[in-house]
């Protein structure tokens, strides 16, 4: 498919309804029957860990066709030291525009802004196939586990500053906004 050119801008208050709808469209029946990612967007909007300055929408033909949202996260190193990180998700692209470079454009744009704003590392949960090409590595490479000491297949790490994670094996702690009850 042909790569599409998009305009990327910061998300704003007026975008949230469209981003919730877009997220539902992008994730509906993708990993589970139905989806809950659109509810996550709804929860993030007013959560203290939400980083609006790092959250963006992609626009084509005056329509929002993609979005990326960030939250604060951290690692608790075995030494007890806490390292601040950031996490994106959901990253979504409308099904009609997937596999056309929109998600990659959102990742590239937000990585640059994150680095310019002094962030040192991004940790996400996602399919490695989608993120290795952006420089992400599996968390086991850094000896960063989840809270249960496991290394989930989709837990990925990107150092924005080389060596930032050197000597900090530990536990990844995402924002509590990701804790959702099935009900």
C-alpha positions as CSV (number, residue, x, y, z in Angstrom):
1,X,0.0,0.0,0.0
2,X,1.0,3.6,-0.6
3,X,2.4,5.6,2.3
4,X,0.1,8.4,3.2
5,X,1.2,11.9,4.2
6,X,-0.4,13.2,7.4
7,X,-0.3,16.3,9.4
8,X,0.6,15.6,13.1
9,X,-0.4,17.9,15.9
10,X,-0.9,17.8,19.6
11,X,-4.2,16.3,20.7
12,X,-6.6,18.8,22.3
13,X,-9.7,18.7,24.5
14,X,-12.0,18.8,21.4
15,X,-10.4,15.7,19.9
16,X,-11.2,13.1,22.6
17,X,-14.6,12.0,21.4
18,X,-13.1,11.4,17.9
19,X,-10.1,9.6,19.4
20,X,-12.3,7.4,21.5
21,X,-14.3,6.4,18.4
22,X,-11.1,6.0,16.3
23,X,-9.6,3.7,19.0
24,X,-12.7,1.5,19.1
25,X,-12.6,1.2,15.3
26,X,-8.9,0.3,15.3
27,X,-9.0,-2.3,18.0
28,X,-12.5,-3.8,17.6
29,X,-12.2,-7.6,17.6
30,X,-8.4,-7.3,17.0
31,X,-7.1,-9.2,20.1
32,X,-10.3,-10.1,22.0
33,X,-14.0,-10.0,21.1
34,X,-14.9,-6.4,21.3
35,X,-12.1,-4.2,22.8
36,X,-11.4,-2.0,25.8
37,X,-8.7,0.3,24.5
38,X,-11.3,3.0,23.8
39,X,-12.3,2.9,27.5
40,X,-8.6,3.4,28.3
41,X,-8.5,6.6,26.2
42,X,-11.6,7.8,28.2
43,X,-9.8,7.1,31.5
44,X,-6.5,8.6,30.5
45,X,-8.0,12.0,29.6
46,X,-8.2,13.2,33.2
47,X,-5.6,10.9,34.8
48,X,-2.6,12.6,36.5
49,X,-0.2,10.3,34.7
50,X,-1.4,11.4,31.2
51,X,1.1,13.4,29.3
52,X,-0.9,15.7,27.0
53,X,2.3,17.3,25.6
54,X,3.4,13.9,24.2
55,X,0.0,12.9,22.8
56,X,-0.7,13.5,19.1
57,X,-3.2,13.0,16.4
58,X,-2.6,12.3,12.7
59,X,-4.9,14.1,10.3
60,X,-5.6,13.4,6.6
61,X,-8.3,15.2,4.6
62,X,-9.2,17.2,7.8
63,X,-10.1,13.9,9.6
64,X,-8.3,12.3,12.6
65,X,-7.1,9.0,11.3
66,X,-4.5,8.1,14.0
67,X,-3.4,8.9,17.5
68,X,-0.8,8.2,20.1
69,X,-1.1,8.9,23.8
70,X,1.6,8.8,26.5
71,X,1.6,8.3,30.3
72,X,4.2,8.5,33.0
73,X,5.8,5.2,34.1
74,X,8.9,4.1,35.9
75,X,11.3,1.2,36.7
76,X,12.2,0.2,40.2
77,X,15.8,-1.0,39.9
78,X,17.1,-3.9,42.0
79,X,19.1,-1.3,43.9
80,X,15.9,0.4,44.9
81,X,16.5,3.4,42.6
82,X,13.5,4.7,40.7
83,X,14.0,5.6,37.0
84,X,11.3,7.6,35.3
85,X,10.2,6.4,32.0
86,X,7.2,7.0,29.7
87,X,4.8,4.7,28.0
88,X,2.6,5.1,24.9
89,X,-0.6,3.3,24.2
90,X,-2.9,3.1,22.7
91,X,-1.4,3.9,19.4
92,X,-4.1,3.5,16.8
93,X,-4.7,4.1,13.2
94,X,-8.1,3.8,11.5
95,X,-8.4,0.5,9.7
96,X,-8.8,2.2,6.3
97,X,-5.3,3.8,6.8
98,X,-3.3,1.0,8.4
99,X,-0.1,-0.2,6.9
100,X,0.5,3.2,5.2
101,X,3.0,4.8,7.6
102,X,0.6,6.6,9.9
103,X,1.6,4.7,13.0
104,X,5.3,5.0,12.2
105,X,4.9,8.8,11.6
106,X,3.2,9.2,15.1
107,X,6.0,7.1,16.8
108,X,8.8,9.0,15.0
109,X,7.3,12.4,15.8
110,X,6.6,11.6,19.4
111,X,10.0,10.0,20.0
112,X,11.7,13.2,18.9
113,X,9.5,15.4,21.1
114,X,10.0,13.1,24.1
115,X,13.8,13.3,23.7
116,X,13.6,17.1,23.3
117,X,11.6,17.2,26.5
118,X,14.3,15.3,28.4
119,X,12.7,11.8,28.6
120,X,15.2,9.0,28.6
121,X,13.3,5.8,27.9
122,X,10.0,4.5,26.6
123,X,8.5,1.2,27.7
124,X,5.5,-0.2,26.0
125,X,3.4,-3.3,25.6
126,X,2.8,-4.3,22.0
127,X,3.6,-6.8,19.3
128,X,7.4,-6.8,18.7
129,X,7.0,-7.0,14.9
130,X,5.4,-3.5,15.0
131,X,8.1,-1.9,17.2
132,X,11.5,-3.5,16.5
133,X,11.8,-1.4,13.4
134,X,11.6,1.8,15.6
135,X,14.5,0.7,17.7
136,X,12.6,-1.0,20.5
137,X,14.0,-4.2,22.1
138,X,12.4,-6.8,24.2
139,X,12.6,-6.0,27.9
140,X,14.6,-9.1,28.7
141,X,17.5,-7.5,26.9
142,X,17.6,-5.0,29.7
143,X,16.5,-7.4,32.5
144,X,13.3,-5.4,33.1
145,X,10.5,-7.6,34.1
146,X,6.8,-7.0,34.9
147,X,5.6,-6.8,38.5
148,X,5.4,-10.6,38.7
149,X,9.0,-11.1,37.6
150,X,8.0,-12.2,34.1
151,X,9.2,-10.9,30.7
152,X,6.0,-10.6,28.7
153,X,6.4,-11.2,24.9
154,X,5.2,-7.7,24.1
155,X,7.0,-5.7,26.8
156,X,9.4,-3.5,24.7
157,X,12.0,-0.9,25.7
158,X,13.5,2.0,23.8
159,X,16.4,4.0,25.3
160,X,16.1,7.6,24.1
161,X,19.5,8.3,25.8
162,X,22.1,5.6,25.2
163,X,23.1,3.9,28.4
164,X,20.3,5.3,30.5
165,X,19.2,1.8,31.6
166,X,22.7,0.4,32.1
167,X,22.9,-1.3,35.4
168,X,19.3,-1.0,36.2
169,X,17.7,-4.4,36.0
170,X,14.3,-4.2,37.7
171,X,10.6,-4.0,37.5
172,X,8.5,-2.0,35.0
173,X,5.7,-0.1,36.7
174,X,3.2,1.3,34.2
175,X,0.7,4.0,35.2
176,X,-2.2,2.7,37.3
177,X,-4.5,4.0,34.5
178,X,-3.8,0.7,32.7
179,X,-5.4,-1.2,35.6
180,X,-8.9,-1.9,34.3
181,X,-11.6,-4.1,35.7
182,X,-13.3,-6.4,33.1
183,X,-16.7,-5.1,34.1
